[in-house]
Amino acid sequence: YSMSSWEVIEPGEYKYPFALKLPNVNFPPSTDDPVGFSIRYIWSSHLDGPAFNPGLRSKDYIIPYRPIISAPPTHEWSFTQTIQNDKRSPVGNVTAIVPRKAFCPDEDVDMALTIESFSPDLIVSAISYTLYKHNDGQIQLQRGLARKTKVRQILQSTASVPGNAGSVRVPIQFHVPTRLVSPSFQSRHINVYYDIVFTIQFSNRSSLLKSNILGEFTLPIGVTNLPHNHLLHIQNLTSVRSYQQSKEPPVFFDPVLDEPHWNIPSALSTPPPSYFSINDLPSQFIQRDREEKTSFTSRLIKPGMSPELGDPIVIVSEHKDYE
């Protein structure tokens, strides 16, 4: 190989435009949660020094990265759960009717809750809900499995409850924000998922002393960044590979081109031919590995006693009293 040449530039400001194409690989999204499991994508520029001398490097610029994750086909689904009071006694059944299984940021969610209390004396008096984002991290250590969890509150709101006799259907409407909302993702060390926790308050209408009972209902929800009907609008999205299986890196190329130049001659990407790549070489040209053997002995070695060990030598210590 030949050494790369270099040019001398005068002090000043220079621009070197480039384009970057990411491979068809689902890299994990950037995240800082939980602590110790952050994933960061960093930009930095490098200037090589002449003749392999040390070069220069700019400071690091951290940028957010979101992989393209498509939502599953639109299909209404329902989820039912029995809620309990603080004494672990069943209070009622709650069913969530959701129009689809995953939503994108900046989308409206229009769903409904159907609540049925087990006691005829209980009525539904209030409903509040909170959207949570969970970041779980785990890594295998020498002494076991280390786990860490970070939970963020994305939004919180209340729903108006109409008059009821213990059974009611309540519409729930909210807007998925864009801040702090990255796609649901699972990798080797991190797991990002979302759920909506509904806090339902029941009131006892027959008791002289008014008492309230609180119960929680947790609804899992998926978050993506591409609706399912846009799946075919992005080229090669249906053939995305896992980053754990593909080692294909991003490609930098000339920005005047629309795509990187893939038709590179194989001679530019393979080692040059070797002068000793002939199949049949004379024995004197065949290079063999050198064989070495080290033997240790505590006996006194006399000349000619063990020819395979060679001639004995006397090692003189720095201390004159020892040889």
C-alpha angles and dihedrals in degrees: 000000000000125000116254116249124231140207133219114236127194121238111277144085119307133181124212108183119203140166128225128207119193117215123246091268129120101234113190117264119260113260140162096202132129104025110255094024100071120146114205134179111209131195119206134159124222131202114198118222122234118270093004093305117148112281136201132271130197125226118276122265116201114210129182119249127198121185118220107256118175124215119243119255114296108264130151115238138177132215123198128195135170112233123211137200126238090279092057092250118141113253104174149315124272123196122190117204109201124184093218140002100242136031135197128228114272091028129123119240116210112181139139139227123215112198126188120180120211094217120066089215094062125086129183107250107167142009129194129172138195130197111219131193116209124201113188121184128188135171133178112244132183092260098041144294118326116209133187131176134196122188122193127191108228101180140346131198145146134240128221113243119210122217112287146163097228098298120079143152114221124189115224120203129173141147120244107232124223099219115094091357112124125164121280106262141171125197138156095286108015136051122192117190140151138218138175117228114204117199109203122193121206122194127203108231099184100050120096089221109055112231131182128212121202124204133175129222119191120204119190113222133184125225122203133162100225127057115231093243089062093054096104094044092078117069119242093358092131091060099053114147130211118260088228090063103034122063093186110137130209115275126228116206144161110295092220088070123077093215135015116271102256099174095087115159112251090231089069094053101040130071117265118262115276122236088224097050093107113124098226114043128172112260093248090062097048108106115216130187115261113249118217131181129189121202127189124202136172096199126101108262117214125193111279094010096112111012092183089064094053128227116332118245132199117237112206116209124220086245108076092215093068134060 
